[in-house]
Amino acid sequence: MDVVILVGRIMFSVLFLGAAMGHLIRTDAMAKFAASRGVPQPQAATIVSGLLIGAGGLMVLLGVWADLGALLLFVFLMGTTLLVNRFWWEAGEVRMQMQVQFMKDLALAGAALMLFAFFSMTEVGFMLTGPLF
């Protein structure tokens, strides 16, 4: 089962590591989008969120305090779910797109929260450290 968990950690982390690169490489474009969604301090928020998901993704991937990494991803996902994907303010096709993103981020936040609990309570193989919490 340790190999299955490792493969799952890799698959889960790829999304966040790719997103972190986007936040940090295309900061201006990401900040413009964040500003259009009403995110306060969009430039700083883009950089901080890129660092947050990069750190969380790497921690889960490498198994270095993976519980903390999962918690960082949960915090990011709840922020984007509630700040960026406010579909209830939209109409038509944009509303449908934002609702899909809201539900996706909500589901990923739930998965990150479960991973936090899992990594905190369970001895898992192929980890560089044990849990922080």
GUPA-730747 format. One line per 8 residues: number of its first residue (from 0); their letters; for each residue x, y, z of N, C-alpha, C, O, CB. Coordinates in pm, whole numbers, plus 32768, in hexadecimal, padded with zeros to 4 digits. Glycine has a CB too. Layout:
# residues N
NUM = a = X Y Z X Y Z X Y Z X Y Z X Y Z  ...
END
This chain:
# residues 133
0 = mdvvilvg = 8050 7F87 8000 8000 8000 8000 8055 807F 8000 8028 80E7 7FD0 7FA5 8000 8077  80CF 8077 8035 8124 80EE 8037 813F 8123 7FAB 8145 819C 7F97 81A8 80D0 807D  814E 80CA 7F49 8166 80F5 7EC0 80EB 813C 7E89 80F7 81A0 7E43 818B 807C 7E66  8074 8109 7EA8 7FF8 8148 7E7A 7FEC 81D5 7EB6 7FC5 8233 7E71 7F7D 80F2 7EA1  800E 81E2 7F35 8009 8265 7F77 806F 82C3 7F37 8052 8339 7F22 8024 8258 800F  80E6 8291 7F19 814B 82E3 7ED7 811B 8314 7E4E 812B 8389 7E2D 81CE 8294 7EC8  80E2 82BB 7E00 80AE 82E2 7D7C 8040 834B 7D8D 803B 83AC 7D42 8078 8266 7D2F  7FE8 8337 7DEE 7F7E 8399 7E09 7FB7 841F 7E32 7F85 8488 7E07 7F21 8366 7E74
8 = rimfsvlf = 801F 841F 7E86 8060 849D 7EAE 809B 84E5 7E36 808F 855F 7E2A 80CE 8482 7F17  80DA 849A 7DDD 8114 84D6 7D64 80A5 8513 7D0E 80B0 8586 7CE3 8163 846D 7D13  803C 84C7 7CF7 7FCF 84F7 7CA2 7F8B 8571 7CDF 7F6A 85D0 7C97 7F68 8488 7C8D  7F77 8570 7D60 7F36 85E0 7DA5 7F8D 865D 7D9F 7F5B 86CC 7D8B 7F18 85BB 7E38  800F 864C 7DB1 806C 86BD 7DB7 8083 8701 7D32 809C 877A 7D2D 80EF 868F 7DEE  807A 86B6 7CC5 8096 86EE 7C40 8040 876A 7C25 8072 87CE 7BF1 807E 8684 7BD3  7FC1 8765 7C46 7F67 87D6 7C30 7F9A 8853 7C77 7F9F 88BF 7C3C 7ED9 87B4 7C61  7FC2 8844 7CF4 7FE9 88B8 7D44 8072 88EC 7D1C 8088 8965 7D1E 7FEA 8894 7DD7
16 = lgaamghl = 80CE 8895 7CF8 8152 88C1 7CCD 8148 890C 7C49 818C 8971 7C36 81B2 884A 7CC1  80F5 88DB 7BEE 80E0 8922 7B70 809D 89A9 7B86 80C3 8A0C 7B47 808B 88CE 7B12  803C 89AE 7BDF 7FF8 8A2C 7BFE 8058 8A8E 7C41 8054 8B06 7C25 7F7E 8A13 7C59  80AF 8A5C 7C98 8110 8AB3 7CDA 816D 8AF2 7C74 818B 8B69 7C7D 8161 8A64 7D42  819A 8AA4 7C13 81EF 8AD9 7BAA 81A6 8B48 7B5D 81DF 8BB0 7B3F 821B 8A69 7B48  8127 8B30 7B3E 80D7 8B96 7AFA 80CC 8C16 7B4A 80D8 8C84 7B13 804E 8B61 7ADC  80B4 8C09 7BCC 80A9 8C7E 7C23 812C 8CCD 7C26 812B 8D48 7C27 8081 8C54 7CB1  819C 8C86 7C28 821C 8CC8 7C3A 825F 8CF4 7BB8 82B0 8D50 7BB8 8279 8C6D 7C84
24 = irtdamak = 823C 8CB3 7B49 8276 8CD7 7AC8 821F 8D3C 7A7F 8252 8D9A 7A41 828A 8C5A 7A71  819C 8D29 7A86 813D 8D83 7A43 80F1 8DD7 7AAA 8076 8DE0 7AA8 80D9 8D32 79EB  813D 8E12 7B04 8102 8E5B 7B74 80A7 8ECC 7B47 8039 8EDD 7B7C 8170 8E93 7BCD  80D2 8F1A 7AE4 8081 8F8C 7AB8 7FFA 8F60 7A82 7F92 8F9A 7AA5 80CB 8FDC 7A4E  7FFA 8EFA 7A2D 7F7C 8EC9 79F3 7F23 8E8E 7A5F 7EAA 8EA5 7A61 7F98 8E60 7986  7F5E 8E41 7ABA 7F0F 8E05 7B27 7ED8 8E71 7B83 7E66 8E68 7BB1 7F66 8DA1 7B79  7F28 8ED8 7B9D 7EFB 8F45 7BF4 7E89 8F93 7BB3 7E2C 8FBD 7BF8 7F6F 8FA4 7C13  7E8E 8FA5 7B2F 7E20 8FE9 7AE9 7D9E 8F99 7AF8 7D34 8FD1 7B10 7E41 8FFD 7A54
32 = faasrgvp = 7DA9 8F14 7AE9 7D32 8EC1 7AFB 7D00 8ECB 7B8B 7C88 8EDB 7BA2 7D51 8E2D 7AD8  7D5C 8EC3 7BEC 7D34 8ECD 7C7A 7CF0 8F54 7C94 7C8B 8F5A 7CDB 7DB0 8EBD 7CD6  7D26 8FBE 7C5B 7CE8 9043 7C6C 7C5C 9045 7C31 7C01 9080 7C6B 7D3F 90B0 7C2A  7C4B 9005 7BBE 7BC6 9003 7B7F 7B61 8FB6 7BD3 7AE8 8FC9 7BC3 7BCF 8FC5 7AF4  7B90 8F5F 7C2B 7B38 8F11 7C83 7B29 8F52 7D0B 7AE9 8F1B 7D64 7B6D 8E82 7C93  7B65 8FC9 7D1E 7B56 9013 7D9B 7BB4 8FEA 7E0A 7B9B 9009 7E7E 7ACC 9006 7DCB  7C1F 8FA6 7DE9 7C80 8F7D 7E4F 7CCF 8FF8 7E7B 7D05 9040 7E27 7CE0 8F0D 7E19  7CD5 9012 7EFF 7D22 9085 7F2D 7DB8 906E 7F18 7DE9 8FFD 7F21 7D05 90A1 7FC2
40 = qpqaativ = 7E01 90DA 7EFB 7E92 90D4 7EE5 7EB6 9062 7E85 7F01 9008 7EAA 7EDC 90C2 7F6A  7E81 9065 7E0B 7E8E 8FF2 7DB2 7F1E 8FCA 7D90 7F3A 8F53 7D82 7E47 900F 7D34  7F78 902A 7D82 8004 9008 7D63 8042 8FBA 7DD7 807D 8F50 7DC2 8057 9088 7D45  8034 8FEE 7E4F 806A 8FAB 7EC5 8024 8F25 7EDC 8064 8EC2 7EFE 805D 9004 7F41  7FA1 8F23 7ECA 7F54 8EA7 7EDE 7F80 8E3C 7E7C 7F86 8DC6 7EA0 7EBE 8EC1 7ECE  7F9F 8E63 7E01 7FCC 8E02 7D9D 8053 8DC7 7DC4 8067 8D4E 7DB9 7FD5 8E44 7D14  80AE 8E1A 7DF1 8133 8DE9 7E19 8129 8D91 7E95 8162 8D24 7E99 8192 8E5F 7E33  80E1 8DC1 7EFA 80D3 8D74 7F76 808D 8CEE 7F5C 80B7 8C87 7F90 8085 8DC5 7FDF
48 = sglligag = 8024 8CF1 7F0C 7FDD 8C73 7EF1 8034 8C14 7E9F 802D 8B9B 7EB2 7F58 8C8F 7EA7  8086 8C49 7E44 80E2 8BF5 7DF8 8147 8BB2 7E54 8163 8B3B 7E44 812A 8C47 7D8F  817D 8BFD 7EB2 81DB 8BC4 7F13 8196 8B5E 7F6D 81D0 8AF6 7F8D 821B 8C33 7F68  811B 8B7C 7F96 80CF 8B24 7FEE 80B4 8A9D 7FAB 80CD 8A34 7FE7 804B 8B66 8015  8083 8AA0 7F30 8065 8A20 7EEF 80E2 89DA 7EBE 80E5 895F 7EB3 8006 8A36 7E7A  814A 8A26 7EA1 81C9 89E6 7E7D 8202 899B 7EF4 822D 8928 7EE8 822E 8A4E 7E4B  8204 89DC 7F67 8236 899B 7FE1 81DF 8924 8007 8212 88B8 8024 823C 89FF 8055  815B 8938 8007 8101 88CB 802B 810C 8855 7FCB 8110 87E2 7FF7 8071 88FC 802D
56 = glmvllgv = 8113 8872 7F4A 8120 8808 7EE7 81A0 87BA 7EF6 81A1 873F 7EEE 8118 8841 7E5C  820F 8801 7F0D 8290 87BD 7F21 8291 8769 7FA0 82C7 86FB 7FA2 8301 8823 7F25  8255 879F 800A 8253 8755 8089 8205 86D3 807C 822F 866C 80AF 8215 87AC 80F8  8193 86D9 8039 8145 865F 8023 8191 8600 7FC8 8199 8588 7FE3 80BA 8681 7FE7  81C8 8634 7F5C 8210 85E1 7EFC 8286 8599 7F3D 8296 8520 7F2D 8241 8635 7E88  82D9 85E3 7F84 8353 85AB 7FBD 833C 8563 8041 8392 8516 806E 83B8 8617 7FD0  82CC 857B 807F 82B2 853D 8101 82FF 8580 8170 832B 853E 81CE 82D5 84AC 80FC  8310 8604 8167 8351 8652 81CF 82E4 86A0 8217 82AD 8701 81E2 83C0 86B3 8193
64 = wadlgall = 82C4 8674 8290 8254 86AF 82D9 81DC 86B9 827D 81A1 8724 826D 827A 873A 8313  81B8 864A 8241 814B 8647 81DE 80C7 8675 821B 8071 86A8 81D4 813C 85BA 81A5  80B6 8662 829E 803C 8692 82DE 8034 872A 82D5 7FC9 8761 82B7 8036 8664 8371  80A2 876F 82EF 80A5 8800 82E2 8091 8829 8251 8049 8889 8235 812A 8839 8318  80CF 87E2 81F4 80BD 87FF 8166 802C 87F6 813D 7FFA 884D 80F5 8110 87A1 8112  7FE8 878D 8169 7F5A 877D 8149 7F08 87EE 8186 7EA8 881D 8149 7F26 86F4 817B  7F2D 8819 81FE 7EE6 8887 823F 7EFB 890A 81F3 7E9D 8959 81E5 7F16 8896 82D1  7F74 8922 81C0 7F8E 899A 816F 7F39 8998 80F0 7F02 89FF 80C8 8023 89A4 814A
72 = lfvflmgt = 7F2E 8924 80B1 7EDB 8918 8039 7E49 8930 805A 7E01 896F 800C 7EED 888E 7FF9  7E1B 88FD 80CC 7D91 8914 80F8 7D76 89AB 8108 7D0F 89DC 80DA 7D76 88CB 817E  7DD2 89F2 8148 7DC1 8A82 815C 7DB8 8ACA 80D6 7D60 8B1E 80C2 7E37 8ABB 81B0  7E12 8AAA 807A 7E0E 8AE7 7FF5 7D89 8ACA 7FB0 7D49 8B25 7F7B 7E82 8AB5 7F9F  7D60 8A4C 7FB2 7CE6 8A25 7F6A 7C69 8A66 7FA4 7C0F 8A8D 7F59 7CD6 898D 7F6E  7C62 8A73 8026 7BED 8AB6 8060 7BED 8B4A 803B 7B83 8B85 8025 7BEC 8AA5 80F9  7C64 8B87 8034 7C6C 8C12 800A 7C3C 8C25 7F7B 7BEE 8C80 7F60 7CFA 8C44 8016  7C6A 8BCF 7F20 7C3D 8BDD 7E95 7BAA 8BB9 7E87 7B63 8BF5 7E37 7C92 8B86 7E38
80 = tllvnrfw = 7B7E 8B58 7ED3 7AF2 8B31 7ECB 7A98 8BA6 7EF0 7A35 8BC1 7EAC 7AD6 8ABA 7F27  7ABA 8BEB 7F5C 7A62 8C54 7F90 7A7E 8CDE 7F55 7A22 8D30 7F4D 7A70 8C5A 8024  7AF9 8CFA 7F2C 7B1A 8D7F 7EF7 7B13 8D89 7E60 7AE2 8DEC 7E2A 7BA2 8DA7 7F25  7B42 8D23 7E1B 7B4F 8D2A 7D89 7AD5 8CF1 7D42 7AA9 8D28 7CDE 7BCC 8CE1 7D5C  7A9F 8C85 7D73 7A37 8C3B 7D2B 79AA 8C5B 7D5C 7957 8C01 7D6A 7A4F 8BA8 7D38  798F 8CDA 7D75 790B 8D05 7DA6 78A7 8D05 7D32 7884 8D6E 7CFB 7913 8D93 7DE7  787A 8C91 7D0E 7822 8C80 7C9A 779C 8CC5 7CAD 775B 8CEB 7C4B 780B 8BED 7C7F  7771 8CD7 7D29 76ED 8D12 7D45 76E5 8DA4 7D1A 7677 8DDB 7D16 76CD 8D06 7DDA
88 = weagevrm = 7754 8DE3 7CFB 7753 8E6C 7CCB 774C 8E74 7C33 7740 8EE1 7BFB 77CE 8EB4 7CFC  7754 8E03 7BF2 775E 8DFF 7B60 76DA 8DD5 7B20 767C 8DAE 7B65 77CE 8DA1 7B36  76D6 8DDE 7A9C 7661 8DB2 7A51 7690 8D63 79D6 7703 8D6E 79AB 7609 8E2D 7A26  7636 8D15 79A1 764F 8CCE 7924 76C1 8C6B 792A 76D2 8C22 798C 766A 8D2F 78BA  7711 8C6A 78BF 777D 8C08 78B2 77EB 8C1E 7919 7826 8BBE 794A 77B8 8C0F 7826  7808 8C9C 7939 786E 8CB8 799E 7844 8C7D 7A24 7897 8C48 7A6E 7885 8D51 79AB  77C3 8C86 7A44 7791 8C4D 7AC1 77A8 8BB6 7AC4 77D3 8B7F 7B2A 76FC 8C6D 7AD3  778B 8B74 7A54 779E 8AE3 7A4E 7832 8ABF 7A5D 7854 8A62 7AA5 7767 8AAA 79CA
96 = qmqvqfmk = 788A 8B09 7A19 791A 8AEE 7A23 794D 8B02 7AB1 7999 8AB0 7AE4 7967 8B47 79C3  7924 8B6F 7AEF 794F 8B8A 7B78 7916 8B25 7BDB 7958 8B04 7C3E 7926 8C18 7BA0  789D 8AF5 7BC1 7862 8A91 7C19 78B0 8A0D 7C0F 78C6 89CA 7C74 77CD 8A7B 7BF6  78D8 89E9 7B97 7929 8970 7B85 79AE 8980 7BD0 79DA 8924 7C14 7943 8954 7AEE  79EE 89F4 7BC2 7A6D 8A0C 7C08 7A59 8A0C 7CA0 7AAC 89D8 7CEA 7AAA 8A92 7BDA  79EB 8A46 7CCE 79CA 8A46 7D5C 79C0 89B8 7D91 79FB 8996 7DF7 7947 8A92 7D76  7973 8964 7D4A 795F 88DA 7D77 79E2 888A 7D71 79FC 883A 7DCA 78F4 8896 7D21  7A33 88A1 7D09 7AB4 885C 7CFD 7B0F 8883 7D71 7B4A 882C 7DB1 7AF9 887E 7C76
104 = dlalagaa = 7B19 8904 7D8C 7B70 8930 7DF9 7B3B 8903 7E81 7B8A 88E2 7EDA 7B7E 89C8 7DF7  7AB9 8900 7E91 7A7F 88CE 7F0D 7AA0 883A 7F21 7AC4 8811 7F90 79E6 88E2 7F0D  7A95 87EB 7EB7 7AB7 875C 7EBF 7B4C 8748 7EDC 7B70 86F3 7F2D 7A91 8714 7E3C  7BA1 8796 7E99 7C31 878B 7EB3 7C52 87B7 7F42 7CAB 877D 7F81 7C81 87E1 7E4F  7C0D 881C 7F75 7C21 8846 8000 7BFC 87D4 805F 7C41 87BC 80C2 7BCE 88C5 8020  7B8F 8790 8042 7B68 871D 8094 7BD0 86AF 808E 7BEE 8672 80F4 7AE2 86E7 8067  7C07 8696 8018 7C71 8631 800A 7CED 865A 8057 7D2B 8607 8099 7C93 861A 7F75  7D13 86DA 8050 7D87 870A 809A 7D71 86FE 8130 7DCE 86DC 817A 7DA7 879C 8074
112 = lmlfaffs = 7CF8 8719 815E 7CD9 870C 81EC 7CE1 8679 8218 7D13 865B 8284 7C4D 8744 8209  7CB0 861F 81C3 7CBC 8590 81E2 7D4E 8564 81E5 7D76 8516 823A 7C6D 853D 817C  7D9D 8597 8186 7E2C 8576 8185 7E70 85A9 8203 7EC5 8565 823C 7E71 85B1 8108  7E4B 8620 822F 7E82 8654 82AC 7E6B 85F2 831E 7EC7 85D1 8369 7E44 86DD 82CE  7DEF 85C5 832C 7DCE 8566 8397 7E17 84E1 8381 7E4D 84A8 83E0 7D35 854E 839D  7E1A 84B0 8306 7E5A 8431 82E5 7EEF 8435 8308 7F22 83DB 834A 7E47 8411 8250  7F34 849E 82DB 7FC3 84A8 82F4 7FE1 84BE 8388 804C 8497 83B7 8000 8518 82A2  7F85 84FB 83D2 7F99 8512 8460 7F85 8494 84B3 7FC3 8486 851D 7F3B 857D 8491
120 = mtevgfml = 7F31 8438 8484 7F0A 83C5 84D5 7F48 8341 84A9 7F44 82E0 84F4 7E76 83B7 84D4  7F80 833C 8432 7FA7 82BD 83F8 803B 82BA 83D8 8073 831D 83A8 7F56 82A2 8379  807A 824B 83F3 8105 8235 83CA 8103 8213 8336 80C8 81AF 830E 8149 81C2 841E  8143 8266 82E4 8142 8254 8254 81D1 823E 8225 822D 8284 8251 8101 82CE 820E  81E3 81E0 81CC 8267 81C6 8193 828D 822F 812C 823A 827D 80FF 826A 813D 8155  830C 822F 8107 8343 8289 80A3 8332 831D 80C9 831A 8371 8072 8301 8270 801D  8340 833B 8149 8338 83C4 817A 83C1 83E9 81B0 8405 8396 81EC 82C9 83D5 81E8  83EC 8465 819C 846F 8491 81D0 8468 84B4 8264 84CC 84A6 82AB 84A2 850B 8181
128 = tgplf = 83F3 84E2 8293 83E4 8500 8322 835D 84CA 8350 8307 84A4 8300 83EE 859B 833D  834D 84C6 83D1 82CA 84A6 8409 8274 8524 840B 829E 858D 83DB 82D8 846B 8498  81FD 8519 8443 81A3 858D 8447 81D6 85F9 84A7 821C 85DB 8508 8116 8562 8470  81B2 8675 848C 81D1 86E4 84E5 816C 86EB 8556 818E 870A 85C8 81D4 876A 8497  80ED 86CE 8535 8081 86D8 8598 805E 8650 85D0 8005 8645 8625 8005 8719 855A
END
